[in-house]
Structure formats: C-alpha cells, structure tokens
Amino acid sequence: MTTPITLPPRGIIGATLTPFTKRGSVSPDLLHQELDLLTTHCDAVSILGPEVSEYRSLSEKQRTNALSSGINTVDGRVPVIAGVSGQSPRTVLRRIDHAASAGASFVQVLIPRHPGGNAASLSDLVAYVTYLTSESALPIILYHNPTRGTDTGASTMIELCRIDGVVGIKESSRDLTKIGRLCQEIDDNGLARYYTTMQAVLPTLLLGGSGAMMPPPGTLIGAQVVHHFRAGNTDTAAWWQRQFRLWPGGWADAGLTTVMKASMALLGIDLGGPSEPFSPLPPDRITDLKNWIQDSGLTELFSAARQIDPANPSVTAIQHEPATLGRKAP
C-alpha cells in the first residue's frame, strides 16, 4: 500500500446508476444530477461498482471518463469508492491506478469466479486479493455478489478480510444467520467494515454491522433508517425499513437496475433505461411502481433532498417522521 489505510464510513453508501445517452455513452449531466442528490444524504458514494452500474457495457475510455467526471462532481463532499472490477487482475490494477490519480478514496472489487468459470477456491481468492492489495494504491472494499462472482461462505469472507489492505466488504446474501456472524467476526472484531443490502439495513445495524450499499432512490429510505437508528428511534427506523418489504422485490424479475432507474424517472431524474438493447420496465408495471412510490414517503424525501444546496448538504434537512408524511406514526 502506498497510502495510509483508512476505513470507509459507516452508514449508507450510494451506488450510482449509469445514465446512458442514446448513443450508448455516459451522460455527464445526468450523472452530475444523480451525484448531487446522493451527496445530500449518503455517507459515501460508489461509482462504477459491480452491483447496478452496468459497467460491463462501457468501454475502458467511457469508464475512465465517467469516473473522473463523477469524482470531480463530488468534489470531496463525501468519500468516493471507485468500482474497478475486471476479468484480469492486471486490468484491475490499472483501473486502481486511474482511480487513485482521479481522487477516489477507496476501490471496490468483485470477489471473482475462477477464470475457468467455476467458483474460486479459498486459496485462489486469498492469492487474488493478496496480489491486488500488495500493488494497490488505495484500500480495497470487496464485493460479494453470487450472480456475478463466487458465492463464498462466511468463513471465506472472514479470511479475505484479514488480508492487509482490505478495509470493507459488501455482502449480498440477505441471510440473517450469515449477517449475524459476519457482523461479529468482521465488524466487531475490527477486521473491516461490513455492509449489506437495503433489505437488511436495520438488522445489520442492530447486529453491529456498518450499514449498507444501495442505489438511489433506495438511499433516501436507507438514510432514514440509519438516522433514526443512530438517534435511538428504533420504532421509526423500523417503519422506514418496512418500506423495503415490497420494493424493489415486487419487481425483482425485471432486475434491480431496471427497477431503480424507473423509480428515479418517476421521481424526477430520468436516467434512462438499461443499456441497449435491453428493455426498460413495461408501462403496466410502471403504473404499479408509481402507485407504490406515492404511498412510500419517497416523493417527499426526494423533493426535500432536491432543495438542499449540494455544496452545503444538511442531512437533518431531509429527516421526516412518518406522521409528517400523512401516515400513522409507529
């Protein structure tokens, strides 16, 4: 490591969605709007992470331009986590070098599959992560996603977090047994920060974890959960957590990226659909999604966040009690 190792923040890490132009490039103006929104309520942002960014649809030049533009937009307001995942470790290291020169604070790396397509073994993963950390200019946050990488068990994740240079892990199982163990053995034991998903924000916090990574507009609700948990208002935090019961899961067959882009468009920032030629959410399902959003509190949170000066954000300015949204308070 060439820089002192620091830990990423606790709380909500906003994972940016990639706004495409009709020609398939990244729209800097829409990315700017998205990041301005995220920095009003997130503790950090992730750009080109492996969860929802569609980074595989981008050329190397598009990736580097999008990351540099995004970091310039954030301008130090919150830490930036740069997604650098790739097929080759050398490609990952090259992307890490660019992220460091562009001003990122951390990099995020997918726990990969074996090059042959099978799940990677513990020894393979230790060798892979050690290789990266030994050369990386930035601290690494690992990303567990069984749909894209190796679906590792809890013991493997713990071992990977013991490697010097690994400062965090985002884990996607939503398995409460696994979450409890990893909160204890990774976060409580001081190995690294442990993050989960929007569906598990409050359980993760209650069990001692650091928070969750998620795309907008889920971040708006996630920030409410974290705020009220920190304030000791567990009932109100639980009320907000319950907003994740049906959303985005009720539209899960369309894919998380597709649903969240559609949700953002309904709220007022149209980031477009998935990268072409893949289809956006069908109109009949858009209607159902619109009805859900209107009853969730998201519209009020979004409107309040948009009124905040991005250069001087105040998280407390967008904290709402359920009663102020016309809903029964817990």
PEDA-V796686 format. One record per helix or strand of 3 or more residues. SS is the DSSP state (H for helix, E for strand). FROM is the first residue (numbers start at 1). LEN is the number of residues. Records with the same first field share a line. If there is no record, write none. Layout:
# PEDA-V796686
SS=FROM-LEN + FROM-LEN
This chain:
# PEDA-V796686
E=11-5 + 44-4 + 79-5 + 106-5 + 139-5 + 166-5 + 193-4 + 211-5
H=28-11 + 55-3 + 60-15 + 89-14 + 122-14 + 154-8 + 176-13 + 198-9 + 218-13 + 234-11 + 249-6 + 256-12 + 283-12 + 298-9 + 310-3 + 315-4 + 322-4
